[in-house]
Amino acid sequence: MDLFQLETFLAVAEERSFSRAAARLHRTQPAVSQAIAKLEAELGEVLLDRSSRDGTLTDAGHVLKEYALKLLNLRSEAAGALTELRSLHRGRLNLAANEYTCLYLLPLLDEFRRQNPQIKVTVQRALASRITDEVLMHSVEIGVLSFRPEDAQVHSVVVFRDELALVVNPKSPLARSGEVSIRQLGALNFVAHNIASPQRQKVIQAFRRHKTPLQMGVELPTIEAIKRFVEMGNGVALVPGLSVAAELASGALVRVRVKELQIERKLRLVHRRQATLSHAAVAFLKVVEAYAAKHGDPYSYQPERAF
C-alpha cells in the first residue's frame, strides 16, 4: 500500500467514477482500475461496490477512506513544514562556545535573529578542548574556537581577530604608563584563568624567554571573576581584548601595552567538513560573512585549508 494507491482510491471515492478519477489524476482509466485492484488485493478487502454505478464504498472502503485522508494530509503537512524550513520560518541553530568566544557571537546572533526571528538559537557552553568533538559527534552544527583545529574532518573559517590585553585597576601606577616592558611585570601578582589553553602556554613561554618570573598568585575559574577581582585592586590580568571592551570603555579597567606580549588570537567557526548543514546554519554563516564585509577588521570571513 503506497500513497499513490491511496490517492487513487480517494479520487474514485470522491468523484464516484473511475473515469472522472482518472481525469483528475491525469491517468488512464485502466491504470486507475489496476491501482484499486492492487490495493484491494494487498488489503484482502473489497473497497468499492462494483454492482453500483456511482462507486459506492463498502464498509472496508469507508474505514480506509478516513485513514487515507489522514495520511495524505500528513504528506501535505510535511511538505509544507519543509517549505517553511527552507524559508527559515522554522528550524533550530545549535552552536558551541566557551565563556570568551560566546561574546563574539552576540552581535552576530542579534543580526541573525532580526532576520530570522522564528529560528530557535541554542548556544551550548563547552570547553574549547571539547568543541571539535561536539561538532564531530553531531551534538552541535557549528563551534567557535580560538585555535585552529587539527582534525581533517573539520572545516574552519577565521571570523575575528583579537589579542591578549594586560588590564589593571585605574588606580594602579601602571595605569598611567601606557606601555611597559615584560621585565617590569616580574614583581606583579597576576590573576590567572585556571583552565589550560594555548594562549596561557604562550604567555608562560614569553616570560621564560625574557627570564622574567610570572607570579600567578590567584587563579579563578571564569574571565568575569578575573575582571571583577582586578577591578577591586587585586593584581593585574592578561585577558582577551574582546572580553574587556565594556570595562575599558567605562574606565573600570585600563589596558597597558606590553611590547613583548603581542599575542594575537584568531576566532574560528568550525563545522563538519562533509556535513550538509541545516538551512538555519547556512543562513547563519551568510550573516557572518555579510557582517564581516560590512564592518571589516577585526571581523573577517576567511576559510582555511585542511592540514
Phi, psi and omega in degrees: 000117178238175185293329178296318179298317180295320179296319178295315179300315180296322180297318179294318182295321183279324180276342183055036181193134177291322183291317179292324177296321179297318179295318180297322183268358183059042178236165174281155179298320177299324179294320178294314180299321180293319180296318179293318180297319179294319179296316179296322180294319180293322182275339183071027181223146172275126185259334183233137179279103184291341180285345180264139181280344185258021176063042179297137180279145170279177177301318178296323178297319179297318179297312182296326183302318180298314181290323179297319178299317180298314182296317180289327175294321177297321177300315179296320180295318179297317179297320178295321180296320179292324176296317177297321180297315178297330179273002178062035171271346176222178175124177183216139176244117181248123180232163176231135180206161173262185185304318183284308185292339177298330179297324178298324185291332191305308180294329179288320177293326176298314179292319180297317181292328177297321182276331185226068187294343183271351181279127176279129181249129176233123175252113182271128179282130182211151173296141181304323182293344183256349189295318178301318178297320179298321178293314182291334179273005178068017177290326176221161179271322185227138176239161177242125183233151175257012176216161183278125180289143182267346183288125182292346179281353185248134175260136182233148179228123177287125187234352183201143177246126180224175175209159178290141181235131173276120181241145182223165174292142181304335182273354179292143176303331180292337184299335181265357186281322183081312180211140179224167174264162182295331181293333179289349183264356185297332183265359184270155177264123180264137171264114190248160174275132185271013177257126181297142179205160177301325181291320178300318180294322178296322179295313180302316181294323179296318178295320178296318182299326181261014176050047181237130179293144176244106185262105178258082185286337180225133174237129183237159188277343183224154177296323179301316179294321179299313180300313181298322183292319177292321177303327180284355177099017181258094173069200181230171181210150171252114184225161176299136181304321180302327186283348182240016182303316182293318181293323178292322180293323182275346183088005179293331175226159178236137179266136179238128181282138176241115187304322184271003182235055176266081185256108181277146176236131177249125177270144183229144166265134181234145174209167182297132186298320183265009186286146166265103186291152177294163177300324180294317181294318178298318179296321179296316179297325177294322177297316180300314181296317180293321180297319179295319180296324182283318189261338179068196182308134013272004178278151178202175174211089186233098177301142180253147176282153177291153178297000000 
